[in-house]
């Protein structure tokens, strides 16, 4: 039986003090929550938020990390620095990293393997552009991103990976894939995992939905057989919009 994993990606929002205030509220509101939880503040707020969530049922996530452990990489943040701050999960391959900052599958795969080698959990994001969906390429795009993102990842390490399906056209737009459309892609991704790692691994892996999930549509999405949680953007920025998703059953 898979456990719902509800994660908040705060993106480039919140000062450190604002992040602490929200994290403190979520710790209080979700302390008896039935699911797995994570919040990913900006790098500048990680240290402060880590002190708030330490010892609670909310994991500390980072929104990205470098391909390298250390070195002359101006502006980058390393896995060692993240671990030092208490980070437990890292989001990799988010569509904004892929399409705005031009990260390719090879780069994302390097990050995935580096994060796993240091014991971090990984949320690997995959998903198609609107033009790719309209051209009938949604499955091909998701298959390529899944296979290439997981290249060289062992079956044992797969247990530390969550996949987040995020149709790029539904991120921050207010548009959402229908529950049926989303579940179909989730099922397809699960089929790819079965081909790579076997049916047991496919049955076990958690696949989140990451395209404008909010309180109004969370129940319908999470009711689907292959949707195991959400990677939440805008609705994660306030406790009163995140809580209804986080406590959804």
C-alpha positions in Angstrom: 0.0 0.0 0.0 1.5 3.3 -1.1 1.4 6.3 1.3 0.4 9.7 -0.1 3.3 12.1 -0.3 2.3 15.7 -0.1 5.1 18.2 -0.8 5.2 22.0 -0.9 7.6 23.7 -3.4 7.7 27.3 -2.3 9.9 28.3 -5.3 11.3 31.9 -5.0 8.8 33.0 -2.4 9.2 33.9 1.3 11.9 35.7 3.2 13.5 33.6 6.0 11.2 35.1 8.6 8.1 34.5 6.4 9.2 30.9 5.7 9.7 30.3 9.5 6.2 31.6 10.2 4.6 29.3 7.5 6.6 26.3 8.6 5.7 26.8 12.2 2.0 26.9 11.3 2.3 23.8 9.2 4.1 21.9 12.0 1.1 22.7 14.3 -1.6 22.0 11.7 -0.1 18.7 10.3 1.3 17.1 13.4 -1.4 14.4 13.3 -1.6 14.2 9.5 -1.9 10.8 8.0 0.5 11.2 5.1 4.1 11.9 4.3 4.9 15.6 4.1 7.8 17.8 2.8 8.3 21.5 2.4 11.0 23.1 0.2 11.8 26.7 1.0 14.3 28.8 -0.9 18.0 28.1 -0.2 18.2 31.3 1.9 15.5 30.0 4.3 16.7 26.4 4.7 18.7 26.9 7.8 16.0 28.8 9.6 13.2 26.4 8.5 15.3 23.3 9.4 15.2 24.4 13.0 11.4 24.5 12.9 10.7 21.2 11.3 13.5 19.2 13.0 12.0 16.2 14.9 8.5 16.7 13.3 6.6 14.7 10.7 7.5 17.3 8.0 10.7 16.6 5.9 12.9 19.4 4.8 13.4 19.7 1.1 15.6 21.7 -1.3 14.5 22.9 -4.7 17.6 22.0 -6.6 21.3 21.2 -6.1 24.6 21.2 -8.1 26.0 18.4 -10.1 29.2 18.6 -8.1 30.0 18.1 -4.4 32.2 21.2 -4.3 34.5 23.4 -6.4 34.6 26.6 -8.5 30.9 26.7 -9.2 29.8 30.3 -8.5 26.2 30.5 -7.5 25.6 26.8 -7.0 24.7 24.9 -3.8 26.2 21.5 -3.1 24.7 18.3 -1.7 27.2 18.6 1.2 25.9 22.1 2.1 22.3 20.9 1.9 22.9 17.9 4.1 24.7 20.2 6.6 21.5 22.2 6.9 19.4 19.1 7.5 17.9 18.7 4.1 16.4 15.2 3.6 14.8 15.5 0.1 15.8 17.3 -3.1 13.6 18.2 -6.0 15.4 17.6 -9.4 14.4 18.1 -13.0 11.6 20.5 -12.2 10.1 21.9 -15.5 11.4 25.4 -14.6 14.9 24.0 -14.4 14.5 22.1 -17.6 13.0 24.8 -19.7 14.0 28.1 -18.2 17.5 27.1 -17.2 18.1 24.5 -19.9 19.0 21.5 -17.7 19.0 18.4 -19.8 18.4 14.8 -18.8 22.1 14.0 -18.5 22.6 16.8 -16.0 19.5 15.9 -14.1 20.7 12.2 -13.9 24.1 13.3 -12.5 22.3 15.2 -9.8 20.0 12.3 -9.1 22.9 9.8 -8.6 24.9 12.3 -6.5 21.9 13.0 -4.2 21.3 9.3 -3.8 25.0 8.6 -3.1 24.7 11.0 -0.1 21.5 9.4 1.2 19.0 12.0 0.2 15.6 11.2 -1.1 14.8 12.6 -4.6 11.7 13.9 -6.2 12.3 13.5 -10.0 10.0 15.7 -12.1 8.9 14.7 -15.5 6.3 16.2 -17.8 5.4 17.5 -21.3 4.9 20.9 -22.8 1.6 21.8 -24.3 2.8 21.5 -27.8 4.2 18.1 -27.0 0.8 16.9 -25.6 -1.0 18.3 -28.6 1.4 16.5 -31.0 0.6 13.2 -29.2 4.1 13.0 -27.6 3.2 13.2 -23.9 4.0 9.6 -23.2 7.3 9.6 -25.2 8.5 12.7 -23.4 7.6 11.3 -20.0 9.2 7.9 -20.9 12.5 9.5 -22.1 12.7 11.8 -19.0 12.0 8.8 -16.7 14.5 6.4 -18.3 17.2 9.0 -18.7 16.7 10.5 -15.3 17.0 7.1 -13.6 19.9 5.8 -15.8 22.3 3.9 -13.6 20.0 4.1 -10.5 19.9 0.7 -8.7 16.7 -1.0 -7.6 17.7 -0.4 -4.0 18.2 3.3 -4.6 14.9 3.5 -6.5 13.2 3.1 -3.1 14.5 6.7 -2.3 12.9 8.2 -5.4 9.5 9.7 -5.9 8.4 10.7 -9.4 6.4 13.8 -9.9 4.4 14.1 -13.1 4.0 17.8 -13.9 2.3 18.7 -17.2 4.2 21.9 -17.9 1.1 23.5 -19.4 -0.6 23.2 -16.0 2.0 24.7 -13.8 1.1 28.1 -12.4 -1.5 28.5 -15.1 -4.6 27.4 -13.2 -5.1 24.7 -15.8 -5.1 21.2 -14.6 -5.1 17.8 -16.3 -8.3 16.0 -15.7 -8.0 13.3 -13.1 -8.4 10.8 -15.9 -5.7 12.3 -18.1 -3.3 12.6 -15.1 -4.0 9.0 -14.0 -3.4 7.7 -17.5 0.1 9.3 -17.6 0.8 8.1 -14.0 -0.1 4.6 -15.1 2.1 4.9 -18.1 5.1 6.0 -16.0 4.4 3.1 -13.6 4.5 0.8 -16.7 8.0 2.2 -17.6 9.2 1.6 -14.0 7.9 -2.0 -14.3 9.9 -2.5 -17.5 13.0 -1.1 -15.9 12.8 -2.5 -12.4 10.0 -5.1 -12.3 6.3 -5.1 -11.3 7.0 -5.0 -7.5 9.0 -1.8 -7.8 6.4 -0.3 -10.1 3.6 -1.1 -7.6 5.7 0.4 -4.8 7.0 3.7 -6.3 5.1 6.9 -5.3 4.1 9.1 -8.3 2.9 12.6 -7.4 0.9 14.9 -9.5 2.4 18.4 -9.9 0.2 20.5 -12.1 -1.8 23.1 -10.2 -3.2 20.8 -7.5 -5.4 22.7 -5.1 -8.0 22.1 -2.5 -10.8 22.2 -5.1 -9.3 19.3 -7.2 -7.1 17.4 -4.8 -9.7 14.9 -3.7 -10.6 13.9 -7.3 -7.0 13.6 -8.3 -5.9 11.7 -5.2 -8.8 9.3 -5.6 -7.2 7.9 -8.8 -5.4 4.6 -8.6 -2.0 5.8 -9.7 -1.8 9.2 -8.2 0.0 9.1 -4.9 0.2 12.7 -3.7 1.1 16.1 -5.0 4.0 18.4 -5.6 2.3 21.6 -4.7 3.3 25.1 -5.9 1.0 28.1 -5.4 -1.3 26.3 -3.0 1.6 25.5 -0.7 2.3 29.2 0.1 -0.4 29.5 2.7 -1.3 27.1 5.4 -5.1 27.5 4.8 -4.7 26.4 1.1 -2.1 23.7 1.8 -3.7 22.1 4.8 -6.9 20.9 2.9 -4.6 19.1 0.4 -2.3 17.7 3.1 -5.2 16.2 5.1 -7.1 14.9 2.1 -8.0 11.2 2.4 
